[in-house]
Amino acid sequence: MSVRDNRLRLEAEHPADAALMITTKRSQVGHPWGKLTFYVLFPPQSGPADWLHTRKHTAGHFAEHLSLPAGAYRVRVFSKCHCNKVPYATRQRAQAALLDVKIKRVVVRSADMIERGVYRCPQDDRVWHLTHRSGQHG
Ligand SMILES: [Zn+2]
């Protein structure tokens, strides 16, 4: 569980690079489950590349089967990110992209490729970016 500003977030990552996220606002703590927002992320190449907004019971199904029930309510969510940077759905995927950049830096020796770390988008919990600063944030 992490707390950022007035938001609360609970995330679970699956070894297959799938993930589940539950978010709410601090002001909603103590309210019924209906105030929580559930998102699921399919493993690469086995479903949509973006986080999907879903419901509690379908999120539970996803956690068990890495799929959503046939005809399940699911909506592609729109990002709140306005960073004008490449978005990655998880830290793991951002780090894979960062590794690519580091390998290219060695091979090409380009001064342009200076990304050194990854961080969670300050505007959207479902987005990660690369940064020229080292270390990890978020
Ligand atoms: Zn962003």
Backbone and ligand atoms as CSV (ligand in chain L), in Angstrom:
chain,resi,resn,atom,element,x,y,z
A,1,MET,N,N,0.870,-1.198,0.000
A,1,MET,CA,C,0.000,0.000,0.000
A,1,MET,C,C,0.897,1.235,0.000
A,2,SER,N,N,0.596,2.140,-0.859
A,2,SER,CA,C,1.357,3.375,-0.843
A,2,SER,C,C,0.398,4.555,-0.815
A,3,VAL,N,N,0.884,5.664,-0.309
A,3,VAL,CA,C,0.068,6.860,-0.173
A,3,VAL,C,C,0.755,7.995,-0.910
A,4,ARG,N,N,0.051,8.627,-1.809
A,4,ARG,CA,C,0.608,9.773,-2.510
A,4,ARG,C,C,-0.475,10.838,-2.532
A,5,ASP,N,N,-0.174,11.993,-2.014
A,5,ASP,CA,C,-1.162,13.063,-1.925
A,5,ASP,C,C,-2.408,12.529,-1.212
A,6,ASN,N,N,-3.540,12.600,-1.879
A,6,ASN,CA,C,-4.762,12.120,-1.226
A,6,ASN,C,C,-5.209,10.782,-1.793
A,7,ARG,N,N,-4.285,10.083,-2.489
A,7,ARG,CA,C,-4.659,8.824,-3.108
A,7,ARG,C,C,-4.016,7.650,-2.373
A,8,LEU,N,N,-4.710,6.529,-2.366
A,8,LEU,CA,C,-4.186,5.284,-1.813
A,8,LEU,C,C,-4.160,4.264,-2.935
A,9,ARG,N,N,-3.122,3.422,-2.937
A,9,ARG,CA,C,-2.975,2.473,-4.029
A,9,ARG,C,C,-2.443,1.152,-3.500
A,10,LEU,N,N,-3.052,0.066,-3.944
A,10,LEU,CA,C,-2.580,-1.271,-3.612
A,10,LEU,C,C,-2.306,-1.986,-4.926
A,11,GLU,N,N,-1.098,-2.524,-5.077
A,11,GLU,CA,C,-0.719,-3.161,-6.336
A,11,GLU,C,C,-0.214,-4.560,-6.088
A,12,ALA,N,N,-0.491,-5.469,-7.028
A,12,ALA,CA,C,0.080,-6.808,-6.998
A,12,ALA,C,C,0.593,-7.133,-8.385
A,13,GLU,N,N,1.860,-7.566,-8.468
A,13,GLU,CA,C,2.434,-7.958,-9.752
A,13,GLU,C,C,2.559,-9.468,-9.808
A,14,HIS,N,N,2.203,-10.033,-10.957
A,14,HIS,CA,C,2.282,-11.471,-11.193
A,14,HIS,C,C,3.609,-11.756,-11.900
A,15,PRO,N,N,4.233,-12.916,-11.635
A,15,PRO,CA,C,5.510,-13.229,-12.299
A,15,PRO,C,C,5.414,-13.181,-13.825
A,16,ALA,N,N,4.228,-13.415,-14.379
A,16,ALA,CA,C,4.060,-13.382,-15.838
A,16,ALA,C,C,3.949,-11.949,-16.358
A,17,ASP,N,N,4.232,-10.957,-15.507
A,17,ASP,CA,C,4.160,-9.550,-15.888
A,17,ASP,C,C,2.717,-9.090,-16.085
A,18,ALA,N,N,1.799,-9.726,-15.392
A,18,ALA,CA,C,0.435,-9.204,-15.274
A,18,ALA,C,C,0.381,-8.436,-13.954
A,19,ALA,N,N,-0.645,-7.612,-13.776
A,19,ALA,CA,C,-0.733,-6.853,-12.535
A,19,ALA,C,C,-2.167,-6.489,-12.226
A,20,LEU,N,N,-2.388,-6.173,-10.958
A,20,LEU,CA,C,-3.703,-5.783,-10.471
A,20,LEU,C,C,-3.505,-4.565,-9.577
A,21,MET,N,N,-4.355,-3.579,-9.706
A,21,MET,CA,C,-4.215,-2.365,-8.902
A,21,MET,C,C,-5.579,-1.947,-8.369
A,22,ILE,N,N,-5.600,-1.542,-7.113
A,22,ILE,CA,C,-6.817,-1.015,-6.501
A,22,ILE,C,C,-6.487,0.388,-6.001
A,23,THR,N,N,-7.278,1.356,-6.399
A,23,THR,CA,C,-7.027,2.721,-5.950
A,23,THR,C,C,-8.264,3.286,-5.274
A,24,THR,N,N,-8.017,4.256,-4.425
A,24,THR,CA,C,-9.111,5.011,-3.816
A,24,THR,C,C,-8.546,6.343,-3.339
A,25,LYS,N,N,-9.414,7.195,-2.895
A,25,LYS,CA,C,-8.955,8.453,-2.324
A,25,LYS,C,C,-8.974,8.328,-0.807
A,26,ARG,N,N,-8.080,9.065,-0.178
A,26,ARG,CA,C,-8.000,9.023,1.276
A,26,ARG,C,C,-9.353,9.343,1.909
A,27,SER,N,N,-10.097,10.247,1.278
A,27,SER,CA,C,-11.402,10.650,1.819
A,27,SER,C,C,-12.422,9.515,1.760
A,28,GLN,N,N,-12.116,8.469,0.946
A,28,GLN,CA,C,-13.058,7.361,0.792
A,28,GLN,C,C,-12.805,6.236,1.794
A,29,VAL,N,N,-11.740,6.325,2.564
A,29,VAL,CA,C,-11.425,5.262,3.513
A,29,VAL,C,C,-12.571,5.122,4.511
A,30,GLY,N,N,-13.017,3.885,4.703
A,30,GLY,CA,C,-14.137,3.640,5.602
A,30,GLY,C,C,-15.450,3.506,4.866
A,31,HIS,N,N,-15.479,3.923,3.578
A,31,HIS,CA,C,-16.689,3.745,2.779
A,31,HIS,C,C,-16.746,2.311,2.261
A,32,PRO,N,N,-17.902,1.868,1.752
A,32,PRO,CA,C,-18.011,0.492,1.235
A,32,PRO,C,C,-17.107,0.262,0.026
A,33,TRP,N,N,-16.989,-1.002,-0.393
A,33,TRP,CA,C,-16.127,-1.411,-1.507
A,33,TRP,C,C,-16.426,-0.630,-2.781
A,34,GLY,N,N,-17.653,-0.183,-2.937
A,34,GLY,CA,C,-18.042,0.531,-4.158
A,34,GLY,C,C,-17.187,1.747,-4.453
A,35,LYS,N,N,-16.496,2.265,-3.441
A,35,LYS,CA,C,-15.679,3.452,-3.643
A,35,LYS,C,C,-14.272,3.125,-4.123
A,36,LEU,N,N,-13.948,1.845,-4.235
A,36,LEU,CA,C,-12.634,1.440,-4.730
A,36,LEU,C,C,-12.677,1.283,-6.246
A,37,THR,N,N,-11.549,1.535,-6.894
A,37,THR,CA,C,-11.454,1.364,-8.335
A,37,THR,C,C,-10.467,0.242,-8.624
A,38,PHE,N,N,-10.882,-0.718,-9.439
A,38,PHE,CA,C,-10.067,-1.900,-9.743
A,38,PHE,C,C,-9.537,-1.819,-11.170
A,39,TYR,N,N,-8.239,-2.103,-11.332
A,39,TYR,CA,C,-7.621,-2.151,-12.652
A,39,TYR,C,C,-6.866,-3.473,-12.794
A,40,VAL,N,N,-6.870,-4.009,-14.005
A,40,VAL,CA,C,-6.058,-5.199,-14.281
A,40,VAL,C,C,-5.206,-4.933,-15.520
A,41,LEU,N,N,-4.060,-5.592,-15.585
A,41,LEU,CA,C,-3.135,-5.454,-16.710
A,41,LEU,C,C,-2.746,-6.850,-17.178
A,42,PHE,N,N,-3.032,-7.145,-18.447
A,42,PHE,CA,C,-2.712,-8.454,-19.002
A,42,PHE,C,C,-1.210,-8.613,-19.194
A,43,PRO,N,N,-0.735,-9.878,-19.183
A,43,PRO,CA,C,0.672,-10.100,-19.560
A,43,PRO,C,C,0.879,-9.628,-20.994
A,44,PRO,N,N,2.117,-9.243,-21.355
A,44,PRO,CA,C,2.380,-8.776,-22.715
A,44,PRO,C,C,1.921,-9.803,-23.751
A,45,GLN,N,N,1.386,-9.330,-24.839
A,45,GLN,CA,C,0.956,-10.153,-25.974
A,45,GLN,C,C,-0.236,-11.069,-25.672
A,46,SER,N,N,-0.826,-11.016,-24.493
A,46,SER,CA,C,-1.972,-11.892,-24.239
A,46,SER,C,C,-3.253,-11.105,-23.989
A,47,GLY,N,N,-3.189,-9.799,-24.203
A,47,GLY,CA,C,-4.372,-8.971,-24.005
A,47,GLY,C,C,-4.015,-7.527,-24.302
A,48,PRO,N,N,-4.943,-6.612,-24.029
A,48,PRO,CA,C,-4.652,-5.190,-24.261
A,48,PRO,C,C,-3.413,-4.745,-23.486
A,49,ALA,N,N,-2.664,-3.808,-24.061
A,49,ALA,CA,C,-1.403,-3.384,-23.452
A,49,ALA,C,C,-1.607,-2.394,-22.302
A,50,ASP,N,N,-2.817,-1.854,-22.174
A,50,ASP,CA,C,-3.073,-0.835,-21.157
A,50,ASP,C,C,-3.849,-1.427,-19.981
A,51,TRP,N,N,-3.817,-0.690,-18.873
A,51,TRP,CA,C,-4.628,-1.058,-17.716
A,51,TRP,C,C,-6.100,-1.018,-18.102
A,52,LEU,N,N,-6.864,-2.004,-17.633
A,52,LEU,CA,C,-8.303,-2.031,-17.859
A,52,LEU,C,C,-9.021,-1.791,-16.547
A,53,HIS,N,N,-10.010,-0.938,-16.601
A,53,HIS,CA,C,-10.851,-0.663,-15.442
A,53,HIS,C,C,-11.871,-1.797,-15.353
A,54,THR,N,N,-11.966,-2.436,-14.212
A,54,THR,CA,C,-12.902,-3.547,-14.093
A,54,THR,C,C,-13.590,-3.494,-12.737
A,55,ARG,N,N,-14.315,-4.546,-12.407
A,55,ARG,CA,C,-15.047,-4.582,-11.141
A,55,ARG,C,C,-14.364,-5.545,-10.176
A,56,LYS,N,N,-14.776,-5.454,-8.936
A,56,LYS,CA,C,-14.153,-6.251,-7.880
A,56,LYS,C,C,-14.174,-7.739,-8.214
A,57,HIS,N,N,-15.339,-8.286,-8.608
A,57,HIS,CA,C,-15.410,-9.738,-8.801
A,57,HIS,C,C,-14.617,-10.172,-10.040
A,58,THR,N,N,-14.585,-9.328,-11.109
A,58,THR,CA,C,-13.792,-9.711,-12.273
A,58,THR,C,C,-12.299,-9.537,-11.997
A,59,ALA,N,N,-11.941,-8.598,-11.150
A,59,ALA,CA,C,-10.537,-8.453,-10.750
A,59,ALA,C,C,-10.086,-9.697,-9.989
A,60,GLY,N,N,-10.960,-10.223,-9.151
A,60,GLY,CA,C,-10.660,-11.451,-8.417
A,60,GLY,C,C,-10.478,-12.627,-9.358
A,61,HIS,N,N,-11.329,-12.712,-10.368
A,61,HIS,CA,C,-11.210,-13.755,-11.392
A,61,HIS,C,C,-9.883,-13.612,-12.129
A,62,PHE,N,N,-9.521,-12.378,-12.448
A,62,PHE,CA,C,-8.271,-12.118,-13.162
A,62,PHE,C,C,-7.068,-12.558,-12.325
A,63,ALA,N,N,-7.114,-12.254,-11.034
A,63,ALA,CA,C,-6.003,-12.621,-10.147
A,63,ALA,C,C,-5.781,-14.134,-10.145
A,64,GLU,N,N,-6.867,-14.884,-10.311
A,64,GLU,CA,C,-6.765,-16.339,-10.264
A,64,GLU,C,C,-6.417,-16.939,-11.621
A,65,HIS,N,N,-6.987,-16.383,-12.701
A,65,HIS,CA,C,-6.887,-17.025,-14.018
A,65,HIS,C,C,-6.098,-16.212,-15.050
A,66,LEU,N,N,-5.715,-14.984,-14.742
A,66,LEU,CA,C,-5.081,-14.087,-15.712
A,66,LEU,C,C,-5.936,-13.907,-16.964
A,67,SER,N,N,-7.244,-13.914,-16.759
A,67,SER,CA,C,-8.170,-13.623,-17.858
A,67,SER,C,C,-9.407,-12.997,-17.237
A,68,LEU,N,N,-10.219,-12.386,-18.071
A,68,LEU,CA,C,-11.482,-11.856,-17.590
A,68,LEU,C,C,-12.600,-12.758,-18.101
A,69,PRO,N,N,-13.662,-12.947,-17.316
A,69,PRO,CA,C,-14.766,-13.804,-17.759
A,69,PRO,C,C,-15.342,-13.283,-19.074
A,70,ALA,N,N,-15.863,-14.196,-19.889
A,70,ALA,CA,C,-16.473,-13.804,-21.162
A,70,ALA,C,C,-17.550,-12.758,-20.918
A,71,GLY,N,N,-17.507,-11.702,-21.673
A,71,GLY,CA,C,-18.521,-10.657,-21.546
A,71,GLY,C,C,-18.378,-9.785,-20.323
A,72,ALA,N,N,-17.248,-9.910,-19.630
A,72,ALA,CA,C,-17.061,-9.107,-18.413
A,72,ALA,C,C,-16.981,-7.621,-18.749
A,73,TYR,N,N,-17.484,-6.843,-17.847
A,73,TYR,CA,C,-17.368,-5.389,-17.962
A,73,TYR,C,C,-15.902,-5.016,-17.955
A,74,ARG,N,N,-15.453,-4.363,-18.987
A,74,ARG,CA,C,-14.077,-3.872,-18.976
A,74,ARG,C,C,-13.965,-2.673,-19.895
A,75,VAL,N,N,-13.222,-1.717,-19.475
A,75,VAL,CA,C,-13.125,-0.445,-20.184
A,75,VAL,C,C,-11.657,-0.056,-20.259
A,76,ARG,N,N,-11.235,0.343,-21.423
A,76,ARG,CA,C,-9.882,0.877,-21.558
A,76,ARG,C,C,-9.889,2.275,-20.939
A,77,VAL,N,N,-9.034,2.501,-19.975
A,77,VAL,CA,C,-9.059,3.779,-19.272
A,77,VAL,C,C,-8.176,4.806,-19.983
A,78,PHE,N,N,-8.541,6.043,-19.848
A,78,PHE,CA,C,-7.753,7.114,-20.442
A,78,PHE,C,C,-6.762,7.635,-19.412
A,79,SER,N,N,-5.560,7.878,-19.863
A,79,SER,CA,C,-4.518,8.300,-18.942
A,79,SER,C,C,-4.658,9.759,-18.555
A,80,LYS,N,N,-4.306,10.043,-17.308
A,80,LYS,CA,C,-4.246,11.424,-16.832
A,80,LYS,C,C,-2.856,12.003,-17.047
A,81,CYS,N,N,-1.956,11.193,-17.606
A,81,CYS,CA,C,-0.566,11.627,-17.801
A,81,CYS,C,C,-0.483,12.660,-18.916
A,82,HIS,N,N,0.139,13.791,-18.621
A,82,HIS,CA,C,0.369,14.819,-19.641
A,82,HIS,C,C,1.860,15.166,-19.699
A,83,CYS,N,N,2.708,14.178,-19.417
A,83,CYS,CA,C,4.145,14.424,-19.318
A,83,CYS,C,C,4.813,14.552,-20.686
A,84,ASN,N,N,4.133,14.097,-21.728
A,84,ASN,CA,C,4.744,14.087,-23.048
A,84,ASN,C,C,5.978,13.189,-23.076
A,85,LYS,N,N,5.942,12.122,-22.297
A,85,LYS,CA,C,7.007,11.128,-22.271
A,85,LYS,C,C,6.389,9.769,-22.586
A,86,VAL,N,N,7.231,8.825,-22.961
A,86,VAL,CA,C,6.716,7.488,-23.281
A,86,VAL,C,C,6.154,6.850,-22.015
A,87,PRO,N,N,4.902,6.354,-22.050
A,87,PRO,CA,C,4.328,5.705,-20.870
A,87,PRO,C,C,4.608,4.198,-20.843
A,88,TYR,N,N,4.895,3.675,-19.665
A,88,TYR,CA,C,5.015,2.233,-19.457
A,88,TYR,C,C,4.039,1.862,-18.349
A,89,ALA,N,N,3.403,0.688,-18.496
A,89,ALA,CA,C,2.308,0.346,-17.585
A,89,ALA,C,C,2.797,-0.050,-16.196
A,90,THR,N,N,4.025,-0.563,-16.090
A,90,THR,CA,C,4.533,-1.010,-14.794
A,90,THR,C,C,6.013,-0.640,-14.657
A,91,ARG,N,N,6.491,-0.689,-13.414
A,91,ARG,CA,C,7.913,-0.478,-13.148
A,91,ARG,C,C,8.746,-1.508,-13.922
A,92,GLN,N,N,8.256,-2.754,-13.917
A,92,GLN,CA,C,8.971,-3.842,-14.596
A,92,GLN,C,C,9.160,-3.525,-16.078
A,93,ARG,N,N,8.116,-3.023,-16.729
A,93,ARG,CA,C,8.196,-2.715,-18.165
A,93,ARG,C,C,9.062,-1.490,-18.413
A,94,ALA,N,N,8.996,-0.517,-17.510
A,94,ALA,CA,C,9.866,0.660,-17.648
A,94,ALA,C,C,11.324,0.257,-17.490
A,95,GLN,N,N,11.598,-0.664,-16.554
A,95,GLN,CA,C,12.974,-1.104,-16.339
A,95,GLN,C,C,13.487,-1.907,-17.533
A,96,ALA,N,N,12.600,-2.672,-18.188
A,96,ALA,CA,C,13.003,-3.401,-19.394
A,96,ALA,C,C,13.378,-2.411,-20.491
A,97,ALA,N,N,12.606,-1.331,-20.631
A,97,ALA,CA,C,12.909,-0.297,-21.623
A,97,ALA,C,C,14.210,0.408,-21.279
A,98,LEU,N,N,14.423,0.637,-19.981
A,98,LEU,CA,C,15.656,1.285,-19.532
A,98,LEU,C,C,16.871,0.415,-19.871
A,99,LEU,N,N,16.723,-0.886,-19.710
A,99,LEU,CA,C,17.809,-1.804,-20.045
A,99,LEU,C,C,18.135,-1.720,-21.541
A,100,ASP,N,N,17.092,-1.643,-22.362
A,100,ASP,CA,C,17.285,-1.471,-23.807
A,100,ASP,C,C,18.117,-0.224,-24.093
A,101,VAL,N,N,17.746,0.871,-23.419
A,101,VAL,CA,C,18.456,2.134,-23.634
A,101,VAL,C,C,19.919,1.988,-23.233
A,102,LYS,N,N,20.163,1.303,-22.099
A,102,LYS,CA,C,21.544,1.147,-21.618
A,102,LYS,C,C,22.364,0.315,-22.592
A,103,ILE,N,N,21.748,-0.731,-23.147
A,103,ILE,CA,C,22.459,-1.571,-24.116
A,103,ILE,C,C,22.775,-0.759,-25.365
A,104,LYS,N,N,21.781,0.014,-25.840
A,104,LYS,CA,C,22.008,0.836,-27.041
A,104,LYS,C,C,23.092,1.873,-26.788
A,105,ARG,N,N,23.139,2.387,-25.564
A,105,ARG,CA,C,24.152,3.393,-25.242
A,105,ARG,C,C,25.547,2.802,-25.406
A,106,VAL,N,N,25.691,1.555,-24.977
A,106,VAL,CA,C,26.990,0.887,-25.102
A,106,VAL,C,C,27.307,0.620,-26.573
A,107,VAL,N,N,26.300,0.154,-27.322
A,107,VAL,CA,C,26.512,-0.231,-28.721
A,107,VAL,C,C,26.705,0.992,-29.601
A,108,VAL,N,N,25.836,1.991,-29.439
A,108,VAL,CA,C,25.827,3.153,-30.339
A,108,VAL,C,C,26.704,4.281,-29.795
A,109,ARG,N,N,26.896,4.303,-28.494
A,109,ARG,CA,C,27.644,5.382,-27.836
A,109,ARG,C,C,27.046,6.746,-28.134
A,110,SER,N,N,25.712,6.801,-28.074
A,110,SER,CA,C,25.027,8.060,-28.346
A,110,SER,C,C,24.889,8.869,-27.061
A,111,ALA,N,N,25.191,10.156,-27.173
A,111,ALA,CA,C,25.066,11.041,-26.008
A,111,ALA,C,C,23.599,11.398,-25.751
A,112,ASP,N,N,22.730,11.111,-26.722
A,112,ASP,CA,C,21.314,11.463,-26.544
A,112,ASP,C,C,20.649,10.557,-25.526
A,113,MET,N,N,21.099,9.325,-25.451
A,113,MET,CA,C,20.400,8.341,-24.626
A,113,MET,C,C,20.944,8.376,-23.202
A,114,ILE,N,N,20.373,9.228,-22.404
A,114,ILE,CA,C,20.916,9.435,-21.058
A,114,ILE,C,C,19.981,8.961,-19.965
A,115,GLU,N,N,18.906,8.229,-20.319
A,115,GLU,CA,C,17.998,7.761,-19.286
A,115,GLU,C,C,18.727,6.817,-18.335
A,116,ARG,N,N,18.515,7.030,-17.038
A,116,ARG,CA,C,19.236,6.244,-16.026
A,116,ARG,C,C,18.320,5.583,-15.007
A,117,GLY,N,N,17.065,6.006,-14.937
A,117,GLY,CA,C,16.174,5.449,-13.919
A,117,GLY,C,C,14.731,5.455,-14.385
A,118,VAL,N,N,13.858,4.926,-13.528
A,118,VAL,CA,C,12.429,4.915,-13.823
A,118,VAL,C,C,11.685,5.549,-12.656
A,119,TYR,N,N,10.517,6.113,-12.920
A,119,TYR,CA,C,9.700,6.690,-11.850
A,119,TYR,C,C,8.232,6.619,-12.238
A,120,ARG,N,N,7.382,6.587,-11.214
A,120,ARG,CA,C,5.942,6.572,-11.459
A,120,ARG,C,C,5.496,7.976,-11.832
A,121,CYS,N,N,4.607,8.060,-12.826
A,121,CYS,CA,C,4.074,9.356,-13.260
A,121,CYS,C,C,3.378,10.053,-12.087
A,122,PRO,N,N,3.695,11.313,-11.844
A,122,PRO,CA,C,3.046,12.015,-10.735
A,122,PRO,C,C,1.565,12.257,-10.976
A,123,GLN,N,N,1.114,12.142,-12.234
A,123,GLN,CA,C,-0.287,12.429,-12.554
A,123,GLN,C,C,-1.141,11.168,-12.684
A,124,ASP,N,N,-0.508,10.023,-12.933
A,124,ASP,CA,C,-1.282,8.816,-13.205
A,124,ASP,C,C,-0.574,7.604,-12.612
A,125,ASP,N,N,-1.214,6.953,-11.640
A,125,ASP,CA,C,-0.621,5.797,-10.961
A,125,ASP,C,C,-0.331,4.645,-11.911
A,126,ARG,N,N,-1.003,4.618,-13.055
A,126,ARG,CA,C,-0.882,3.483,-13.977
A,126,ARG,C,C,0.192,3.700,-15.022
A,127,VAL,N,N,1.043,4.702,-14.814
A,127,VAL,CA,C,2.048,5.061,-15.812
A,127,VAL,C,C,3.418,5.198,-15.161
A,128,TRP,N,N,4.447,4.657,-15.837
A,128,TRP,CA,C,5.837,4.836,-15.447
A,128,TRP,C,C,6.598,5.495,-16.580
A,129,HIS,N,N,7.648,6.254,-16.249
A,129,HIS,CA,C,8.475,6.914,-17.256
A,129,HIS,C,C,9.946,6.624,-16.984
A,130,LEU,N,N,10.772,6.898,-18.001
A,130,LEU,CA,C,12.221,6.857,-17.823
A,130,LEU,C,C,12.686,8.266,-17.478
A,131,THR,N,N,13.769,8.369,-16.746
A,131,THR,CA,C,14.323,9.674,-16.386
A,131,THR,C,C,15.835,9.660,-16.525
A,132,HIS,N,N,16.414,10.831,-16.740
A,132,HIS,CA,C,17.872,10.930,-16.824
A,132,HIS,C,C,18.506,10.863,-15.431
A,133,ARG,N,N,17.648,11.015,-14.385
A,133,ARG,CA,C,18.185,10.897,-13.024
A,133,ARG,C,C,18.327,9.423,-12.658
A,134,SER,N,N,19.328,9.093,-11.888
A,134,SER,CA,C,19.516,7.692,-11.518
A,134,SER,C,C,18.627,7.344,-10.334
A,135,GLY,N,N,18.479,6.027,-10.112
A,135,GLY,CA,C,17.672,5.561,-8.988
A,135,GLY,C,C,16.230,5.366,-9.388
A,136,GLN,N,N,15.414,4.977,-8.403
A,136,GLN,CA,C,14.002,4.718,-8.644
A,136,GLN,C,C,13.186,5.584,-7.726
A,137,HIS,N,N,12.058,5.999,-8.244
A,137,HIS,CA,C,11.167,6.833,-7.452
A,137,HIS,C,C,9.779,6.227,-7.501
A,138,GLY,N,N,8.919,6.626,-6.593
A,138,GLY,CA,C,7.519,6.219,-6.622
A,138,GLY,C,C,7.329,4.868,-6.021
L,1,ZN,ZN,ZN,3.299,11.073,-16.956
